[in-house]
Amino acid sequence: MSESIEQKCIAKGVKLTDQRKIIAKIMSDSHDHPDVDELYKRASKIDSKISIATVYRTVKLFEESGIVAKHDFKGGKARYEELNEGHHDHLIDIKTGEIIEFVDEEIEKLQKKVADKYGYKLVDHKLELYGIKKNNQ
């Protein structure tokens, strides 16, 4: 079982107030790469005293501490996900905003092949695919 955001904060010495604990739990339980507005909406249902500024500051702290990753997918708002050990890429539905995480070994091999072709050793990459769901015909 992977560590929760709260556990990662404790391990890294990040001070957790009660409001930060709520935000950490919401982010750990999220599977949809929420933006700050969505995190605020979910957090304020648990604690109506949480401000949007607190959510912004907390997300920034988690990002700077290497606990969450910020994604600037097309469409404007930054979205967040917990940083995990495993690499994955993203397929984003441009109509609904749905984000699918995937790993494809053929794509991984092709990226390495491209880097090799140009004389590079691949050390990192980020792949974002944007699409529209095909109609069922």
Backbone bond lengths (Angstrom), bond angles and torsions (degrees), N, CA, C in turn:
res aa  C-N    CA-C-N  psi(-1)  N-CA   C-N-CA  omega(-1)  CA-C   N-CA-C  phi
1 M - - - 1.460 - - 1.522 109.02 -
2 S 1.305 117.69 132.92 1.460 120.61 -177.10 1.525 110.12 -79.20
3 E 1.325 114.65 157.39 1.455 120.88 179.43 1.524 110.53 -68.29
4 S 1.312 116.30 146.19 1.456 120.68 173.87 1.523 108.55 -80.02
5 I 1.320 115.84 167.11 1.460 120.32 177.06 1.530 109.52 -60.45
6 E 1.326 117.17 -40.20 1.463 120.53 178.81 1.533 110.61 -59.77
7 Q 1.319 117.64 -44.97 1.469 121.21 178.72 1.528 110.97 -63.15
8 K 1.335 117.05 -39.40 1.464 120.49 178.47 1.523 110.70 -65.06
9 C 1.338 116.82 -38.53 1.472 121.17 177.61 1.524 110.16 -61.35
10 I 1.325 116.20 -46.54 1.464 120.63 -179.88 1.517 110.03 -60.67
11 A 1.335 116.82 -45.23 1.463 121.35 -179.71 1.523 112.38 -62.23
12 K 1.329 116.89 -31.75 1.466 121.19 -178.15 1.529 112.48 -95.32
13 G 1.309 117.13 2.00 1.457 120.62 178.17 1.521 114.86 76.37
14 V 1.319 117.07 22.36 1.464 121.40 178.19 1.528 108.09 -82.26
15 K 1.333 116.79 122.87 1.461 121.99 -179.60 1.525 109.84 -66.04
16 L 1.336 115.17 131.18 1.463 119.69 -178.41 1.523 110.64 -115.08
17 T 1.318 116.06 107.89 1.457 121.58 170.56 1.523 107.37 -76.55
18 D 1.332 116.76 170.83 1.466 119.41 178.01 1.526 111.11 -59.90
19 Q 1.337 116.62 -39.41 1.470 119.39 -179.92 1.523 111.22 -68.45
20 R 1.320 117.69 -39.45 1.469 119.92 176.49 1.521 110.83 -63.79
21 K 1.337 117.43 -36.42 1.466 120.68 177.90 1.528 110.40 -61.83
22 I 1.332 116.37 -40.89 1.468 120.58 178.80 1.530 109.83 -62.75
23 I 1.318 116.88 -46.86 1.470 121.60 -179.73 1.524 110.29 -63.43
24 A 1.340 116.68 -41.73 1.471 121.11 178.54 1.524 110.77 -61.03
25 K 1.338 116.92 -43.77 1.469 119.94 -179.55 1.521 111.08 -65.30
26 I 1.321 116.77 -42.77 1.471 120.23 179.02 1.525 110.15 -60.86
27 M 1.320 116.72 -43.87 1.468 119.85 -179.74 1.525 111.15 -66.92
28 S 1.339 117.70 -40.13 1.466 120.61 178.39 1.517 111.74 -62.99
29 D 1.337 115.88 -35.82 1.467 120.65 -177.76 1.528 113.16 -83.91
30 S 1.341 117.80 -9.19 1.468 121.81 -176.65 1.520 111.42 -81.12
31 H 1.312 114.40 140.27 1.468 120.62 176.07 1.520 110.59 -122.44
32 D 1.340 116.38 14.12 1.460 119.60 -171.99 1.528 114.41 -122.29
33 H 1.320 119.30 14.61 1.465 121.58 178.14 1.534 110.86 53.75
34 P 1.330 118.02 61.38 1.468 119.77 -175.55 1.528 113.45 -68.78
35 D 1.328 115.20 153.46 1.462 120.36 172.05 1.528 107.48 -91.90
36 V 1.336 117.61 176.21 1.460 121.39 -176.74 1.526 111.28 -61.44
37 D 1.328 117.97 -40.17 1.468 120.23 179.64 1.526 111.54 -59.96
38 E 1.327 116.07 -42.53 1.463 120.18 179.70 1.530 110.47 -68.19
39 L 1.331 117.27 -41.13 1.468 120.29 176.46 1.528 110.73 -60.51
40 Y 1.333 116.00 -42.90 1.464 120.95 179.04 1.529 110.63 -61.48
41 K 1.316 116.59 -44.53 1.467 121.64 -179.97 1.533 110.15 -58.97
42 R 1.341 116.46 -45.05 1.462 120.75 -178.90 1.529 110.94 -69.69
43 A 1.336 116.95 -40.63 1.468 121.04 -178.49 1.519 111.72 -68.44
44 S 1.320 117.41 -39.28 1.462 119.83 -177.10 1.528 112.05 -70.24
45 K 1.333 118.03 -18.34 1.464 120.71 173.11 1.531 110.83 -70.70
46 I 1.335 115.85 -27.66 1.463 121.58 179.83 1.531 110.60 -88.88
47 D 1.338 115.86 -42.52 1.466 121.62 179.93 1.519 108.38 -138.72
48 S 1.318 116.24 105.10 1.464 120.73 -175.63 1.528 112.99 -66.95
49 K 1.338 117.71 -11.59 1.471 121.12 -179.64 1.527 112.77 -86.07
50 I 1.329 117.44 -9.04 1.471 120.03 178.40 1.529 108.48 -69.07
51 S 1.324 115.68 129.32 1.466 120.06 178.63 1.520 110.30 -96.58
52 I 1.313 115.91 160.06 1.465 120.39 176.26 1.525 109.87 -62.18
53 A 1.340 117.32 -34.06 1.470 121.29 178.30 1.530 110.53 -62.98
54 T 1.323 116.87 -38.92 1.471 120.49 177.77 1.518 110.11 -63.31
55 V 1.324 116.64 -41.16 1.463 120.15 179.35 1.534 109.48 -64.10
56 Y 1.339 117.56 -46.28 1.468 120.89 177.80 1.525 111.31 -57.33
57 R 1.329 116.56 -48.69 1.475 120.27 -178.09 1.524 111.57 -63.71
58 T 1.332 116.24 -40.11 1.465 120.66 -178.58 1.523 111.29 -66.97
59 V 1.329 116.38 -44.92 1.469 120.28 178.96 1.530 110.24 -62.27
60 K 1.332 116.58 -41.58 1.469 120.67 178.20 1.534 110.60 -63.00
61 L 1.324 117.25 -42.35 1.467 121.53 177.45 1.527 110.69 -61.63
62 F 1.330 117.32 -45.90 1.465 121.21 179.12 1.529 110.94 -62.72
63 E 1.316 116.35 -38.88 1.471 120.40 178.91 1.526 110.27 -66.52
64 E 1.328 117.09 -47.96 1.470 121.23 -179.46 1.528 112.15 -64.55
65 S 1.327 117.03 -24.78 1.462 121.97 179.50 1.528 112.32 -87.04
66 G 1.336 117.15 -1.35 1.462 121.07 179.00 1.518 113.19 75.33
67 I 1.317 116.72 29.25 1.461 121.38 -177.76 1.519 111.40 -102.39
68 V 1.325 117.29 -35.49 1.458 121.46 176.01 1.530 109.56 -125.16
69 A 1.311 115.09 156.79 1.460 121.39 176.89 1.518 109.43 -109.35
70 K 1.329 114.82 139.96 1.461 121.70 176.62 1.523 107.90 -97.97
71 H 1.322 115.79 133.92 1.457 121.29 177.21 1.520 108.76 -120.23
72 D 1.311 115.93 131.56 1.460 121.24 175.60 1.521 108.60 -106.49
73 F 1.334 115.54 66.79 1.450 120.27 177.61 1.526 108.49 -66.34
74 K 1.323 116.49 156.61 1.464 119.77 175.73 1.519 108.87 -55.67
75 G 1.301 116.04 146.68 1.453 119.40 179.41 1.512 112.58 115.56
76 G 1.325 116.67 -0.25 1.449 118.63 170.72 1.503 117.46 104.88
77 K 1.320 118.48 -76.49 1.455 121.90 -169.42 1.517 112.20 -73.66
78 A 1.337 115.27 138.75 1.461 120.65 173.84 1.521 108.48 -68.35
79 R 1.319 115.42 140.48 1.459 121.24 178.96 1.513 108.41 -123.64
80 Y 1.324 115.91 156.82 1.463 120.45 -170.10 1.521 111.57 -129.18
81 E 1.347 113.09 150.51 1.456 119.85 172.32 1.510 108.62 -148.21
82 E 1.313 114.91 154.44 1.458 121.24 177.96 1.520 109.52 -65.40
83 L 1.334 116.19 135.36 1.460 120.17 176.32 1.518 108.66 -75.53
84 N 1.311 116.63 126.90 1.455 122.05 178.12 1.516 109.33 -122.23
85 E 1.306 114.79 167.22 1.461 120.12 -178.66 1.527 111.70 -66.15
86 G 1.320 117.38 -39.04 1.455 120.76 -174.02 1.520 113.50 -78.70
87 H 1.317 115.53 140.33 1.464 121.90 177.00 1.527 109.52 -81.49
88 H 1.319 116.02 145.44 1.459 121.19 171.98 1.519 108.84 -154.16
89 D 1.322 114.86 160.74 1.457 122.07 177.21 1.525 108.43 -109.66
90 H 1.327 117.03 174.89 1.457 121.38 -175.59 1.525 111.72 -128.31
91 L 1.323 115.25 138.80 1.460 123.64 170.93 1.525 105.71 -116.56
92 I 1.344 116.89 118.80 1.453 122.25 -173.71 1.519 110.04 -111.97
93 D 1.341 115.91 125.67 1.459 121.91 175.67 1.529 106.96 -80.61
94 I 1.334 117.18 115.06 1.469 120.16 -174.23 1.534 113.16 -73.79
95 K 1.330 117.36 -13.67 1.466 119.19 177.09 1.521 111.99 -89.11
96 T 1.329 116.96 -45.03 1.467 120.59 -174.84 1.523 113.16 -98.65
97 G 1.335 116.91 -19.69 1.464 119.75 -176.03 1.523 113.08 83.77
98 E 1.331 117.33 -0.59 1.465 120.68 178.65 1.528 109.06 -60.06
99 I 1.328 115.85 140.59 1.460 121.68 179.76 1.520 108.61 -121.92
100 I 1.318 115.07 124.64 1.463 121.49 178.18 1.523 107.44 -108.75
101 E 1.328 115.50 126.83 1.462 120.59 175.11 1.520 107.85 -91.92
102 F 1.334 116.25 138.91 1.457 119.38 179.78 1.526 110.91 -151.36
103 V 1.318 114.71 159.94 1.461 122.74 171.63 1.516 106.18 -129.71
104 D 1.319 116.82 129.69 1.455 121.87 179.11 1.518 108.27 -129.96
105 E 1.313 116.25 113.11 1.467 121.00 -176.27 1.524 112.76 -61.00
106 E 1.330 117.64 -33.64 1.475 120.03 178.46 1.523 110.81 -64.46
107 I 1.332 116.83 -41.72 1.471 120.28 177.46 1.523 110.02 -64.56
108 E 1.328 116.83 -42.10 1.473 120.84 179.49 1.532 110.32 -59.78
109 K 1.334 116.62 -44.37 1.472 120.75 179.55 1.531 111.05 -65.66
110 L 1.327 116.93 -41.25 1.462 121.18 -179.94 1.530 111.06 -62.96
111 Q 1.316 117.22 -41.88 1.471 120.43 178.71 1.524 111.04 -62.11
112 K 1.324 116.39 -41.78 1.467 120.48 177.93 1.530 110.17 -64.32
113 K 1.330 115.84 -40.62 1.465 121.29 179.31 1.531 110.80 -62.10
114 V 1.326 117.38 -42.27 1.473 121.67 178.27 1.523 110.15 -63.11
115 A 1.325 117.19 -45.45 1.468 120.49 178.70 1.529 110.33 -61.02
116 D 1.340 116.84 -44.87 1.469 121.48 178.02 1.526 111.33 -58.59
117 K 1.314 115.95 -43.72 1.464 121.80 -178.69 1.525 111.81 -56.40
118 Y 1.324 116.11 -36.86 1.461 120.43 -178.56 1.529 112.81 -97.42
119 G 1.343 116.05 10.57 1.452 120.37 174.75 1.523 114.76 81.16
120 Y 1.315 116.99 29.24 1.463 120.63 -179.79 1.511 111.50 -120.17
121 K 1.325 114.32 151.85 1.458 121.29 169.44 1.523 105.70 -100.24
122 L 1.312 117.14 121.29 1.462 122.08 -178.42 1.524 109.24 -71.06
123 V 1.332 117.08 125.05 1.463 121.22 179.55 1.528 112.25 -111.55
124 D 1.312 117.03 -20.96 1.459 121.17 178.84 1.521 108.66 -167.94
125 H 1.317 116.05 160.55 1.460 120.09 173.21 1.517 109.42 -163.08
126 K 1.312 114.57 164.55 1.461 122.22 176.53 1.516 106.57 -138.70
127 L 1.324 116.42 126.02 1.452 120.58 179.73 1.518 109.03 -121.45
128 E 1.328 115.45 124.66 1.455 122.39 175.81 1.520 107.69 -124.65
129 L 1.308 116.22 122.04 1.453 122.16 176.24 1.519 107.73 -108.11
130 Y 1.334 117.32 137.65 1.456 122.55 -179.74 1.519 108.59 -117.22
131 G 1.324 116.58 134.56 1.449 119.04 -177.93 1.509 113.06 -155.28
132 I 1.319 113.41 178.30 1.459 123.10 175.62 1.531 105.64 -124.37
133 K 1.328 116.23 132.91 1.458 120.63 -179.11 1.522 109.55 -60.53
134 K 1.333 115.83 132.90 1.459 121.08 177.61 1.516 109.51 -68.88
135 N 1.321 116.44 143.08 1.461 120.67 176.24 1.516 108.69 -72.92
136 N 1.324 116.00 142.15 1.458 120.01 175.96 1.515 108.29 -76.92
137 Q 1.321 116.07 114.15 1.466 120.41 -177.18 1.495 110.79 -115.34
